Amino acid sequence: MSSKGKLFAMHLHDNDGRWDQHAPLGHGTVDLTGLKVPHYVAVPGMNAVCREMAAELSDCRFEWRAQGAAFDGARWQVRASDGREVEADALLITTPPAQAMELLAGTPARSACREALGRIRMRPCWALMTALDRPLLTDWDAAFVNQGPLGWICSQAARPGRPAAEAWVLHATPEWSQEHLEQDPENVAEALLEAALSLPGVARAEREFSLAHRWRFALAEQPQDQGCHWFDGYRLGLAGDWCAGSRVEGAYLSGAAAAGALLGSAVARAGMPAGAMG
Ligand SMILES: Cc1cc2nc3c(=O)[nH]c(=O)nc-3n(C[C@H](O)[C@H](O)[C@H](O)COP(=O)(O)OP(=O)(O)OC[C@H]3O[C@@H](n4cnc5c(N)ncnc54)[C@H](O)[C@@H]3O)c2cc1C
């Protein structure tokens, strides 16, 4: 993760003590353009960022897939795939746009949302986790490749708190991922590994393990910069990285913008002056 703006940087720094796991990735890349700002890694896994922020929330449900939403003019009902429902005064959706539109398909908010989200295209990313019998690169920990199928490669062992095994993450470029979207994961794994092993300076290595994963909605083609979409009449917010410049920082900023819109709306409805909440 990295931070270009102050708000997310403050969050990372504030957590530096508790997240003493955060540490800059090593340097020495093929192309340093993207690494001019410090990069951070959460330990033991990237989801530690969300886990920490959610720790104080009283009702957090995991493995809970929303299947549909309904709005009766006053309250939202969201139905899970197992049939259970939750009700709320307001709804914030932070899925990629296509999935938000699916959830809202049967609601009066669908047209307004389609207008706001219709032009946003998300691009896919095939990602490969592979373990090798020897280092892929010896002088570098991470590199923007951006040539052939590969966009980015990174050593897991170089990341703080990760096992020392020769595990590498290889990301395909959005273009290659789109072209090979429906390909078999095993073929994708072969192609990405072959491309990595053909990079200049890379010694032949045998793979001990590999797993390719397709992120269908990985990156907005043209991310927006408005923070979030708030539809006051429906008390509905749409947010996500695609709304605030992409990446983890964008997701954080978009979530903060949606929370601000929700609180502002609640204050206005209660007829309180804005300062009265604190
Ligand atoms: C392979 C890869 C590597 C990346 N590396 C980096 C990096 O190094 N640094 C960086 O800053 N960014 C990176 N990113 C981008 C970063 O992951 C995203 O910017 C960030 O995760 C966006 O967060 P989000 O909350 O907006 O959306 P998401 O992370 O996409 O979260 C949306 C969530 O909604 C859930 N969801 C969807 N539909 C439903 C439903 N019906 N019911 C319930 N839940 C639902 C999904 O399961 C998902 O968990 C990477 C992305 C990918 C794909």
The ligand as an SDF file (V2000), in Angstrom:
LIG
                    3D

 53 58  0  0  0  0  0  0  0  0999 V2000
   -4.2690   -8.5500   -7.4300 C   0  0  0  0  0  0  0  0  0  0  0  0
   -4.4310   -7.1760   -6.8390 C   0  0  0  0  0  0  0  0  0  0  0  0
   -3.3810   -6.5640   -6.1890 C   0  0  0  0  0  0  0  0  0  0  0  0
   -3.5080   -5.2890   -5.6370 C   0  0  0  0  0  0  0  0  0  0  0  0
   -2.4420   -4.6990   -5.0260 N   0  0  0  0  0  0  0  0  0  0  0  0
   -2.5820   -3.4730   -4.4990 C   0  0  0  0  0  0  0  0  0  0  0  0
   -1.5030   -2.8230   -3.8580 C   0  0  0  0  0  0  0  0  0  0  0  0
   -0.4060   -3.3700   -3.7640 O   0  0  0  0  0  0  0  0  0  0  0  0
   -1.6790   -1.5840   -3.3320 N   0  0  0  0  0  0  0  0  0  0  0  0
   -2.8870   -0.9600   -3.4170 C   0  0  0  0  0  0  0  0  0  0  0  0
   -3.0140    0.1570   -2.9050 O   0  0  0  0  0  0  0  0  0  0  0  0
   -3.9480   -1.5430   -4.0310 N   0  0  0  0  0  0  0  0  0  0  0  0
   -3.8050   -2.7740   -4.5700 C   0  0  0  0  0  0  0  0  0  0  0  0
   -4.8540   -3.3720   -5.1940 N   0  0  0  0  0  0  0  0  0  0  0  0
   -6.1280   -2.6450   -5.2690 C   0  0  0  0  0  0  0  0  0  0  0  0
   -6.8820   -2.8100   -3.9470 C   0  0  0  0  0  0  0  0  0  0  0  0
   -7.0170   -4.1920   -3.6550 O   0  0  0  0  0  0  0  0  0  0  0  0
   -8.2530   -2.1710   -4.1220 C   0  0  0  0  0  0  0  0  0  0  0  0
   -8.0770   -0.8170   -4.4620 O   0  0  0  0  0  0  0  0  0  0  0  0
   -9.0790   -2.2640   -2.8410 C   0  0  0  0  0  0  0  0  0  0  0  0
   -9.1980   -3.5960   -2.4070 O   0  0  0  0  0  0  0  0  0  0  0  0
  -10.4520   -1.7160   -3.1220 C   0  0  0  0  0  0  0  0  0  0  0  0
  -11.1990   -1.8260   -1.9460 O   0  0  0  0  0  0  0  0  0  0  0  0
  -12.7720   -1.6950   -2.0180 P   0  0  0  0  0  0  0  0  0  0  0  0
  -13.2640   -1.8930   -0.6340 O   0  0  0  0  0  0  0  0  0  0  0  0
  -13.1490   -0.4520   -2.7470 O   0  0  0  0  0  0  0  0  0  0  0  0
  -13.2630   -2.8860   -2.9690 O   0  0  0  0  0  0  0  0  0  0  0  0
  -13.0060   -4.4210   -2.8870 P   0  0  0  0  0  0  0  0  0  0  0  0
  -11.7140   -4.7270   -2.2090 O   0  0  0  0  0  0  0  0  0  0  0  0
  -13.2340   -4.9220   -4.2920 O   0  0  0  0  0  0  0  0  0  0  0  0
  -14.1370   -4.9340   -1.9340 O   0  0  0  0  0  0  0  0  0  0  0  0
  -15.4370   -5.1170   -2.3760 C   0  0  0  0  0  0  0  0  0  0  0  0
  -15.9840   -6.2540   -1.5520 C   0  0  0  0  0  0  0  0  0  0  0  0
  -17.3680   -6.3940   -1.8130 O   0  0  0  0  0  0  0  0  0  0  0  0
  -17.6380   -7.7580   -1.7290 C   0  0  0  0  0  0  0  0  0  0  0  0
  -18.8970   -8.0230   -2.4040 N   0  0  0  0  0  0  0  0  0  0  0  0
  -19.2000   -7.9170   -3.7240 C   0  0  0  0  0  0  0  0  0  0  0  0
  -20.4640   -8.2480   -3.9380 N   0  0  0  0  0  0  0  0  0  0  0  0
  -20.9790   -8.5700   -2.7240 C   0  0  0  0  0  0  0  0  0  0  0  0
  -22.2580   -9.0080   -2.2960 C   0  0  0  0  0  0  0  0  0  0  0  0
  -23.2710   -9.1870   -3.1490 N   0  0  0  0  0  0  0  0  0  0  0  0
  -22.4590   -9.2440   -0.9670 N   0  0  0  0  0  0  0  0  0  0  0  0
  -21.4480   -9.0800   -0.0720 C   0  0  0  0  0  0  0  0  0  0  0  0
  -20.2140   -8.6620   -0.4200 N   0  0  0  0  0  0  0  0  0  0  0  0
  -20.0030   -8.4150   -1.7380 C   0  0  0  0  0  0  0  0  0  0  0  0
  -16.4710   -8.4320   -2.4200 C   0  0  0  0  0  0  0  0  0  0  0  0
  -16.3870   -9.7880   -2.0410 O   0  0  0  0  0  0  0  0  0  0  0  0
  -15.3260   -7.5900   -1.8680 C   0  0  0  0  0  0  0  0  0  0  0  0
  -14.7980   -8.1390   -0.6820 O   0  0  0  0  0  0  0  0  0  0  0  0
   -4.7420   -4.6250   -5.7540 C   0  0  0  0  0  0  0  0  0  0  0  0
   -5.8150   -5.2460   -6.4020 C   0  0  0  0  0  0  0  0  0  0  0  0
   -5.6720   -6.5100   -6.9370 C   0  0  0  0  0  0  0  0  0  0  0  0
   -6.8320   -7.1620   -7.6220 C   0  0  0  0  0  0  0  0  0  0  0  0
  1  2  1  0
  2  3  1  0
  2 52  2  0
  3  4  2  0
  4  5  1  0
  4 50  1  0
  5  6  2  0
  6  7  1  0
  6 13  1  0
  7  8  2  0
  7  9  1  0
  9 10  1  0
 10 11  2  0
 10 12  1  0
 12 13  2  0
 13 14  1  0
 14 15  1  0
 14 50  1  0
 15 16  1  0
 16 17  1  0
 16 18  1  0
 18 19  1  0
 18 20  1  0
 20 21  1  0
 20 22  1  0
 22 23  1  0
 23 24  1  0
 24 25  2  0
 24 26  1  0
 24 27  1  0
 27 28  1  0
 28 29  2  0
 28 30  1  0
 28 31  1  0
 31 32  1  0
 32 33  1  0
 33 34  1  0
 33 48  1  0
 34 35  1  0
 35 36  1  0
 35 46  1  0
 36 37  1  0
 36 45  1  0
 37 38  2  0
 38 39  1  0
 39 40  1  0
 39 45  2  0
 40 41  1  0
 40 42  2  0
 42 43  1  0
 43 44  2  0
 44 45  1  0
 46 47  1  0
 46 48  1  0
 48 49  1  0
 50 51  2  0
 51 52  1  0
 52 53  1  0
M  END
$$$$
